[in-house]
Amino acid sequence: MAQSERWERVEAAIKGAPVDRPPFGFWLHMPDLDGDPAKLARVTVDLYRRYDMDYVKVMFRSSWGLEDWGVTFEGYHPTGGYRLPARFAIQAPGDWIRLPRLRPDAGALGEQLRLLRMVQEGIGGEAPVLATLFAPSMLAAQLAGEATFVKHLREEPDAVHAGLRTIAATLEDFAQACLANGADGVFYAIQQASRRVLRDDEYQAIGRAYDRPVIESFHDRSRLTMLHLHGEELMFDELASYPAHVLNWYDRNGDPSLAAARQRTKTALAGGIDHDRTMMLDTPGEIAAQVADAIAQVDGRGLLLAPGCGLAITVPERSMRAARDAALGFA
């Protein structure tokens, strides 16, 4: 395959132009490897080649943005593959004020930059390489635990806002460093814009003050910004107003569907594959049907085929191959 073919397919899709087939990709945590940048880079490149992906989301270990602020971990989720916190960094409201601004090239952040450089070296510019970043509100919730974060936000907002300012400044620095160290773009995840977590007005107050400015700080330099709307009961229209090339969410698990989203935004969409149920059932026929349905929902325009979120680390090999075969079968 020519070096530019994957790039051309992705760039056409985000513009809503005709494509030979929608670009395809998926991602999952690799907890047995993600503590070693060299090992994770090799497996990431191998996964990209084995499944003929058109874009590569580099799966930083889930604790990348928390370790240097003092969160400790013990083990990982048996299916999700994300690390399980043993002790949160934020225990009392005053802890938010004491968070230091982190250097992007040191500690766990520096390890992810080395990972990006190695992945880009292995892929050689053939396809977009995306760094995985969590928005300030998402990192804040993970630093304290979600219940404590919400409690502090409602009872001690000044302290939480001080912490969010530090987190946002750190993320702006780190995003720029990612783009200077091998990333072509950014997969930017937001989890707190869910009505299961916060009210609309509560999220808007922090999202517009911190989450959106961070994405605005790097979007002009990013060739592919994929905004991930994590969770259910989403504030979809709020996040669809943020600058991004592509929106990704649980379209198979909740509202809106791809077809409904196409009526609400002109931004390209990434989804169509049920990461939570269908990919786990080892039913290639159902996976193929979902791929065909996703393409039909948007008439094949402005779509990147993707799961709604990361695949389980226990996903059957046959399911991954079925998704690839269905996606490539529309060439």
N, C-alpha and C positions, 0 to 999 in steps of 0.2 A: 504494500500500500504506500502510495506517495506520502511524503511527510505532511503535506498540507491538507490531505483529504479530510481528516477528522476535524481539523480546525475549520475548514470551509463548511462542513456539515453543521457544526455547532454555531458558527457565526450566522449562517443562513437561518437556522432555527430561531435564534434569538431576535432576528429581524422579521420573522414571520414570512420569510421567503420560501419558495418551493425547495424541497430536499428529496434526495433519492430515497431516504428513509429517515425517521427521527433519530437523533443521536441517542445513545444508550449508555448507561452506567449504573453501578450500585456500589455500596460500601458497607463495611462492618468492622467492628472492633477486633483487635488481635491481641488480647491481654497477655498471652504467653510471650509475645515478641515486642510489644510496644515500649518496653523500657530500654530497648537497644536500638538506636536510630539506624544503624547499618543493617540489622536483621529486618527491621520493619520496612526499610526502603526496598530491600530485595524482594520481599513478599508482595509489597504494593505494586512494584513493576511487573512481577510475575502474574499477579491477579489481573492487571490491566491487559496484558498480552493474552493470557489464557482465555479470557472472556471477550476479547475484541471490543473493549470499551472505547467510547469516543471522548470521554473526559475522565479525569482521575481526581477523586476527592481524597486527599491524604488524611488518614484517620489518626490525628494526634491522640496520644493516650488521654483518656477522659479527664485525668487529673492535671493536665498541662497548665491550666490557668489558676490552680489552687495551691499547689505544693509550696511555691515560693512565698505564699502568704500564710503558711502554717497549717493548712489542713493535712491531717494524716489519714492514711488509708490502710485497710486490711482486707485482702481478697478482692474478688470481683463478682459481679452478678453472673449466675450460671448460664443464662441465655443472652442477656444484653451485652455482656462483656465489659461493661463500664465498672470502674473501681468503686468500692464501697467505702464511704468515709468512716473512720474510727473516731475522729474528734474534729469538730468544726473550729475554724479560726476565730469566728465571731461568737462570743459567749454573752457579752454585755454590750449595751449601746455604745459605750466609750470605745470599744474595739474598732468600730468603723472609723473613728477619727484618727486612730493610730496606724492605719494601713499605709505602708510606704509605697511610693511609685517605683515600680520594678524596671530594671534594665531589660531591654528586649533580647540582648545577646548573652545573658547569664542564666544559670540555673536551668530549670525545666523549659523555660522559653527558648534559651539558646540551643537546647537539644533539638527542639522542633525545627529550628532554622537549619541545623545540620541535616536533619531528615529531609527537609524540602530540597536542599541542594543535591542530595544523593538521588532522590526520586527524579528530579529534573534531568540529572546527568544520565540516568538509566532510560528515560523516555526520549530524551534528545529533541524536545520540541515538537514531537509528533502530535500531541494532544494537549488540551488545557489541563494544567495542574492547579488544583484548588487547595489552599490552606483552610483548615477548619477553625473558625473563631466563634466564641460564644459572646453574645452581647453583654454589656455591663449589668443589666438587670438579671441575666441568667447566672453570671458569675457571682453576683451578690447573693442570690438565693442559695447557691452551692457553698459559699463561704460560711453561711450561717445555718443552713438548713432552711427549707422553704417556710415552715411554720414560724420560725424565729424571725426570718426576714420580713414576713408580712406583719408580724406583731410589732417589730421595731419600726417599720415604715409607717404604721398607723399611730404608734405611741411616741416615737422619738424620731420624727422625720428629718430634723436637722442633722442628726448624727448619721443617718443612712445616706442622706444626700452628700455629706462630706466623703463618705466611703465611695459612693458612686462616682464622684468627681475624680478620685484617685484611680479607680478601676478604669474609667473611660480614658484618662490620660495614658495609662499603661497600655491599653488596647490600641489606641491610635499609634503609639510608637511601635508596638509589636506588629500591627498590620502593615505598616510601611516596611518594617524589616522583613516580613514574609515576602512581600512583593520584590524586595531587593535580593532575596536569597532563594530564588527558584520558583516561587508561586506566580502563576499567570493571573490568578484571580482568587476570590475568597468565597467560601461557603460560610455564611453568617447566620448563626442560629439564635432565635429568640423564643423563650419558653414561657415568659410571664404574661404575654399578651393573650391570656386565656381567661375566660370568665369563671373557670374553675379555681383560679388563683387570685385574681384581682378584679375589681370593678373597672369599667372602662375609664372613668376619670382618674383612678389611681394609676393604671398603667400609662395612660397618655401623659401624665405629669412626669413620669420618669423616662418613658420611651422617647418623648420629644426632647427631653433635656439631655439624655445620655445615649440611648441606643441609636437613635437616628443620627446625631452628630458624628458618632464613630463611623457609621457606614458612609456618611457623606465625606469623611476625611480621607477615605481610600478609594471610593468608587470611581473617581476620574482616572485613577491609575490602573484599575482592575479591568482586565479584558473580559472577565466573566465573573460577575457577582451573583451568586445564588443565595437568595434569602430564604432560610428555612423557618417555617412557622410551626413550632413544635407543640404538639398536644391537640386537644379538642376544645370545642366551644370557643373558637378563635375569634379575635377581633380582626377579621380578615381584611376588611376595607381599610382599617387604620394602617395595617402593615403593608398593604398593597400600594399605599401612597409613598412608601419609602423608596429611595433610589435603588434599583436592582435591575439586572438583566433577566433574571429568572426567579419565579416563586415556586417553592417546594413545600408541600404539607401532606397530611394524611388524607388524600382525596378519596381513598377507598374506605376509610373508617369514619368519615364524618363530613360535615358540610364545609365548603361547597364541593360539588363534583367538578371535574375539569370543564364540562360544558357550561355549568353555571358560572364558574370563575371567568371563563372567556367572555361572558357578558358583562363582567364587573371590572375587568382590567385589560389593558392592551399588552401588559408585560408577558413575556414568554412563560410557560408553565412547565414544571418538572413533576412527573408522577405517573400514575396509571397502574402501578404494580403494588399489590397489597403485601407489605413487608410483614405484617403481623399474623396473618392467617394463611393466605394462599401459598406464600413461599415456604411455609413450614409444613404444608400438608403433602408435599411431594406429589402434586397433581399437575403434570406438564400440560395437559389439555386445558385446565382452568387458567393456567398462567398464559398460555397462548391466546385464550379468549379475552383475557384482560388486556393484553397488549393490543389486540385488534380493536377492542372496544375503545381504548384510550385514544387511539389514532382516529377512530371514527368520530369521537366526541368533538374533536377540534379540526376535523377535516385535514389532519396531517400537518397543520401549520402551527408554528410557534410552540412546539412540544419537544421536550427532552424526556425520553422514557427513563423512569427512575422509580425506586421504592419511595413510599411516603416518609420513611426514616431509615436508619441503619438496620441491616438484616441481623437476625439473631446469629450468634456464633455457632449455633447448632443447626443452621439451615442446611437442608440436604443438598449435596453436590448436584443431584439431578435437577433440582429446582433452579439453581443458578444457570445450568446449561440450557434448561428449557426457556428461561427468560432471554438468554443470549440468542438462542436459535429463533425464537419468535420475533425478536427485534430485528435480527439480520435477515429474516425471511421476507421482510418488506422491501428489500433492496430492488 
